[in-house]
Each structure stands twice: as C-alpha cells, then as structure tokens.
Amino acid sequence: MKKFSYLIIIIILTGILGSGNYLQAQETSPIQSKPIEEYVEFLKNHQQNPVDYILGLFKNADIVILCERAHSEITQYKLITDIIRDKRFIEKVGHVFLEIGNYQLQPYVENFLMNDTLSEEEVKERLFHIIRNCSSSPLWGETNYFAFVKDIYYLNKTLSLKEKIHIYPSNMPFSWEGMTREKYEELRENRPRVRDKIIANQIIEKYREILNSPSIRKKALVIMNYRHAFPHLDVRIGSKKKHIDNVGGFLMKEFPGKTANVMLNSIRILEATDTSLSWSALQKGKWDAAFALAGNPDSGFDFKGSPFGSDNFDYFPYQKDYTYNDIFTGYVFYKPLEKHVLQYGTPGIFDEAFKREFIKRHRIKNENTSIEEINEKIRDLETIKSFGYDILGESDCMELIQNWLKKKKIMGSGQLFHNR
C-alpha cells in the first residue's frame, strides 16, 4: 500500500477546494504567544465529559454539527455511538444526518433500521447492500460505516418504535445502476461546484419534514467531515480571494441561532507543494501538549471564553483572518492522537457477483487498472487493516509536541504514531 494513497483519498472526499490551482498552501498568522500553562490550567478546570457536552448543546441548539476527523478514523465512532445510545439523545433528539452515504439510500436505510424481524444473515446482507451502494467510488472502504450502522440497528432492536434512531445518508444522489463512463465523467466534473449546497438542501428538506411531523423529537445530530462542518469561508490563496461555501454555513443561515458546530481533536492536513511534510499538529503541537500535561482528559468545552478559541484557525491550510471561535461553537478532545486508528476493510463484502460489479465500476471510472491490480484492491478491501496517522506520510507532529513537553521537563515515551 503506498504511503500517500489515503491522504489523497481524504483530500478528494472532503473536497477541500476541488481544484489543483489551489494546492499551494499559505502560512497562517503567527501562533499566539499565550503560555501553555494557561491552556493546562483551563483544562484542569473544564473537564466536562464529551457526551455530556454534546448533549448539553441541544438545550439551546436544534442542530448540532459534529466535525468528523478523517472518514476512516474509527475511535470517533465509539464516541458518536455513545452519544446516540444515551437516554437523553434517544428521548430528545433521535435523528442523525450523515455525509457518508448517498441521499438515494435514505428509504432503504430507514426500512432496515426500523425492521426488528431480520436474522443475523439478513442484517449482514442488508448492510453489505448499503456499503456497496453508498458511494460514487467503486466501494466505500472505511470499516466504521458498516460497524456504525450495524450498532444502531441492534440498538434500535432494544427500543420502542417511537424511540428508534433514524439515520439519513445525505451525500449527493448517485446510483451505479445504469451508470456509464459519460455520465460518470459529467458528475465528477460538476460535483465539486454544487456538492455542499445540494447536501445542505437535502438535510434542510428532510429536517423540515421532521419539524412538521407528529414526532416529539425535533432535533438532529449532523456528522460532516472536515470543512463541510465549517461556516462559509473567505480565504486568501496567494494574491486571490476565494469564497468557499460549506454545508455548515448553509445550515447556520437556514436555522440562525439554532445551529451549533463542534470540532473533534484531529491532525492538521498540510497542502504545501514544496515540502515532504503531509500533516502536522494543530498550533505547532501546543494544544496536544497541553492536553498531555493535563492528563489527556476526554472533555468538551465552548471555544468562547477559552484560551483555545482565540488562537488563529490553522485547521484549514490557507490564509485567513479567523480564530477557532469564529469557526466552531466548541471543541471535543476524545483520545490523544497516538490512540486514533484509521481502519479499512469489510470482511465478506465481496461475493462473486460483486467482484464482477467492482471490476465493471472501475471500467466506468475509466481507470487504466489491470485485473491484477483490481484483485489486489479486492484482497485489501475484504481484510481489516489498521494504521496510525503515519500512513498519511511524513510529519513533524511528534517532534512539535515533544518540544513543548521538553520545555515542561515531561517527556513522552515511545513513538506516538505507528502502524498497528
């Protein structure tokens, strides 16, 4: 497996800017000079459980957007599942919108999640159908989507009809049935320009149905990856200004004062073309070091009023005059970076019929891929593989964090990021 392959996948899927003309990263404004002790002291006095923090936001917000890490990072879905399993979520919220999964799957997913009568084999086959048809890629390779939907199905089996959790896949409509090379190329060319608006409109339409329904649950958790969870942005790329529309921005405009968004602790993806570094640590390692010094507490807090919130927004790699408080309502730290796991593969996903379909989809994509290469992909995708962030390429992340810890005379032990 090539070192940089999953970095490329993540950048394409999140649609950072959608054009090769914008791949020259620009340095953000300097890191603010607040002492690390200020961050550590804040953390020691603000250690609210992440589940409590997220659910607490629903007291004032009707929609809470969770900014997903890399799609493949699986530990975040343990947190998301814990949020959904909570009695408060079941009673007061009950609705989950996902970027993963195309909009046309909504009726199928709803029928599946509401059906208590399926055997284990039938559950598996229906999950396979969802995974095989959720994406415009020949196959969605991340393990956690299969595991997440399965967990919610079995949670629903323990709940009454009015308590069951509803999941709405909300990505752009797509079907492999009847797809041709010409149609696929047209979709690929038009998708980046309209994707965020279409996703947002689909969520808004469905959410308004919920508001107008007899259900007493009128709130929703929305899970969007990376910039899709941001408000709209105005950035500088070299000498040019660019406006970037994001799903979060559309939802905030449609439901002003009732939409919150929360960032999960993550890595900083770099877009520079003149360096071998592919990713780094937020705030040059200062944030992760502060959490380490505080004991790495899983916690959530508002950016407003915190030392974190006034730092320049370096999660997105282009010049801008934003702070984290300008972009997000709050922040959740859930497990330090060395415990994050990127996981790929779904055992059993390929039967003989789907192997033939998988080859056909590669031909529709017009990829110059040999049968041997496709068979290698099949072997990879039907076997679970787990990695640390180092699969994404070179990084100065560990060095940056350790530099802060050295200043405090506390050294980390071992290598922070490694293949598992």
N, C-alpha and C positions, 0 to 999 in steps of 0.2 A: 504494500500500500504506500503510495507516495506521500511524503511528509506534508505537502501543502494542499493535498486534494480536498480535505474537509474545510479548510479555510476558504477555498474557492467556492465550495458548495454553500457555506454560510453566507458569504457576501452576496452571492446570486439570490439566494432565497429571501434574505432580508431586504434586498433591493435598495441598498444604501443610497445610491444616486441613479443607478441604471445606465450610466454612460461612461465609456472608457475615457472621455475627455476630462473627467473629474477625479482621476485616480491620483493626482498629485496632492498629497496631504500638506496642510499648512500648520505651522506651530501655533498652539493656542496661547492665550495670555499667560504670563508667569504664574506659577503656583503661589498662592497667598502665603504670607510668612507667619501665620499663626503657629505657635509652638505646639508640638504633638501632645504635650501634657494637657492642653485644652480639650482635645478630642478624647483622650483617655478618660479625663475627669467626667466629661459629658456621658460617655458610655457607661461608666460605673454608676451613674445616677439615672440612666434611662435604659433599663433593660426589660422592656415590655416584650412578652412572648410574641413572635411574628403572627401566629394565628389570632391572638387577641387584638393585635394592632390592626390587621387587615379587616377583621370583623367589626372592630370599633369604627372604622371609616364609614361603614354602612349606616351609622346613626345619622350622619348628615348627607352622605352621598347615596345616590340611587345606582350609580355605575362606578365600579372600581376596576381600573385597568391595571393589570399586572404585567410589567415589562419582563418578558421571558429572556433568559440567557440564550446561549446557542441552543437551537432546537434540540440537539442531541443530548444536552446535559440532563441526566436522569434524576439527580438528587432533588432538584427543584420540584419535580412532580410528586415526591413524597410530601413536601410542604403543601403543595396545591391540593393533594388528596386529603391531607389532614384538615385543611380549611373547609373543604366540601363536606367531610364527614362530621364536622362539628354540628351539634344540635342547633346552634344559633343560625348557621348557614342554611340548614335543612328547613327550619321554620320560617326564616325571614327572607331568604334570597332564592335559592333553588334553581337559578338559571346561569349557564356558563356558555359564553361565546368563545370560540377558538379560531385563531388564524389558521391552524393546521386543519386540513380537510376542506374540500371544495363545497360550495353552497348547495349544489345539487344533491348532496348526500344527506341533507337535513331530514327528509322524511324517512329514509332508511335507518338512520341513526336513532331517530325518535322511536320508530316502531321497535327496534331492537332493545332499546333501554327500558321500554315500558312492558316488555314481554317476559313474564315470570315463568313461562312453561318450557323453556328451551333446555335440552340436555347439554351436557358439557361439550359434546362434539358439535352440536348445533351452534353453541356460543362461539366456539373456536372458528367454525366456518364463516359465521357472520362477521366476526372480527377480521378474518382474512379478506373478506369482500371489501370491508371498509378500507383496510390498509392498501389493498391492491388498486383501489379506485379513488383515493383521496387526493392525488397529486397529478400535476402535469409532467412530473418526472416519471420514467418507466416504473419506478417503485419508490415509495417513501421508505427510507432505510433506517430511520431512527427507531430504537426499541421502545421508547417511552410512550408513544402514542397508543400502540397496541396495549401496553400494560395499563395505561391510564383509563382508557375506555372500558377495558375489562374490569378494573377495580370499581368503576362507577356502576357497571351493570350489576355486579354482585352486591354492592351497597344498596342499589335500588330493590333488589330482591328482599331486603330486610325492611323496606319502607312501605307504607300505605301509598295508594295511588296519588293522593294529594301531596305527599311528602317527597315523591320521587324527584331525582335530579334530572334536569333537561340540559342536553348538550347540543349546541348549534354550530357545526362547522361553517365557517363564514368566508373562506377564501374565494377567489374568483370562480365562477361556474366553469366546469370543464368536464368533458366526457371523452374517454378513449373510443367509445363506440362510434363508428363512422368517421373517425379521425383520419385525415390524410396529411401528407407532407405539406401541401399548400396551406391547408387550414392551420396546421401547427405553426408554420413559419409566420403566418399573419398574426396569430395570437401572441407569439413570442415578441414580435415587433411592437405590438400595440399595448401589451400588458403593463410595462413599467410606467407609462404615462397616466394610466387610468386606475391602476390597481387599488391604491389606498381609498380613492373616492368610492369605487364600487364596493369594496369590503365594508366601508363605513355605512354606505346607504343600505346594504343588506342587513347590517346589525340594527340600524335605526328602524327600518321597516319591521323587522321581527320584534324588536323591543316595544314598539308602539302597539303591536298586536298583543303583547303581554300586558301592557298598561290598560288596554281596552278589554281584556279578558276577565272572566269571573274570579280568577285566581287571586288569593290574598297576598301572594308573593309578587312584588313589583320591582325587585332589584336584580342586578346582574353583575357577575364577575366576567370580565373580558380579558383574555390572555392573548397578548400581541407580542411579537418578537422585536426586540431592539427598537429601531427608530419608529416603527409603526405605533408604539405606545407613547411617542412624544406628541406635544402640541405641534402646530405648524412652525417651521423654522425659516429664518432668513440668515443665510451664511455667506461668507466671502470665500471664493475659491480663486486664489491668485488675485487678479485685479477685478474679477467679475463678482457680481452679487447674484445669488440664486435663492428663490423661494421654494421650499420643499413642503408639500402637503403630506400630512400623516393622518392615519386613522384616528389617533388620539385627538388631534386638532379638530377634526370634523365632529367627533362626539362631544367635545367640550363646547363647540359652537352651538350644537343642537340642544344640548342639555346644560346650559351655563349654571355654574354654582352647584351642580348635582353630579359632576364627574370628577373623580379623583384618580390619580395615577401613581404607581409605586414602582420603584426600581429595585430589582434584586441585585445583590452584590455579584460582580462579574469581573471579567478582564476587559482591558481596553484594546480593541482591534485597531491596528495601525494601517494606514493606506499609503505609506510613503513608497516611492519607487526607487529611491536612492540608498536604501539600507536593507540589510538582510533580516532585520527585525520584523516580525509579523504581528506581535501582540506584546502588550506591556501591562503594567499595573496602573490603576487609577491614581491620580495625584502623585505620580512618581513613587508609589509604594507607601505613601504616608497613611492612607486610610487603612490598608490591610495591616500595617504595622501597629496602628493604634488599636485595632480590634485584638491583635495578638497580645499586646501589652495589657489589655483589659480582660484577657482570658478567652477570647473568641466567643463571646456570648451570642447565641441566636437571639436577635432582637429586631424590633421595628420602631421607627420614630418619624415624626414630621421633619422635613428639611428646614422649614421655617423655625427660627429660633435655635438652630443647632449650628455648631462651627462647620459642619459638612455642607450645609445649604448655601453658604456664601462663597464656597470655592468655585473657581471657573469650571464650566461644564466641559470636561475633557473626555467624556464617554464617546462623543462623536468627533471624528478627526478632521474638522475643518474650522477655519477661523470664524469666530462668532463672539458676541458680547453677552453671553448668557452665564448665569450661575446655575447650580443644581436646583436651587429654589425656584428659578424661573421655569424649569422644565418639569419637575416632578413634585407631587404632593409630599411623598415620603420615601423612605429607604428601608429595605429589609435586608439584614445580614443573616444568611442561612448557610452555615458551614463555611469554613475557610477554603480558599482556592485549592489547596492541596487535597481536599476531600471531594471536590467536584469530579464527576465522572461523565465522560462522553461515551455513549453506548450506541452501538449499531447492530442490526440484525434481528430477524424474526424467524425462529425455528419453525419449519413446516410450511412456510409461506409459498413454497414452490411445489406444486404438483406438475404433472406432465403438461397439462393444458396451459397452466400459467407460464411455464417455461417457454412454450411456443408464443404466447402472448407477449412475454417480456422481450423476446427477440424481435417480434413484429413492431413493438413500440420503439425500440432502438432504430429500426429502419425508418419509421415515421419521423423520428427526430433527425433523420438524415445524417447520422453519425457514421463515420468511417471506422466502425468497430467490428473486429473479426468475431467469428463464432467462439473461438478460443477465449478471447477477452470477455465476451458476454458470459460464457460459462464460468470464468473466474469471478465475475461480479456475482453470479448466482451463488457460488460457494461462499463468498463473503457475506452476502445478504441473508443467507439462511443460517448463519452461525453468529452467535452473540460475541461481539468484541468490545472491550472496554479500554479506554485511554484516559490519560491526563491531558491537560491543555497543550503539552509539548507536541502532540500530533499536529498542531496548527503551525508549527515552525519555530524559528529561533525567537528568543525573548530575553529581555533584561529584567523580567519581573522578580525573580527570586533575589537577584543582586540588589535591586532597588529596596525591596522590603527589608532585607538583611542589613542594608546600610543604616536604615532608621533604627533597627533593633540594636545594632552595634553602638550607636550613639547613646542608647539607654543601657548598654552593657548587658543586654539579654540576647543571646544568640539562639537562633532556631537550630534544630538538629536535623541532619539528613537533607535529602533533596526534596524540595517542595513539589516538583512536578515531574511525573514519570509515567511511562506506560504501565498499565495494570495488566 
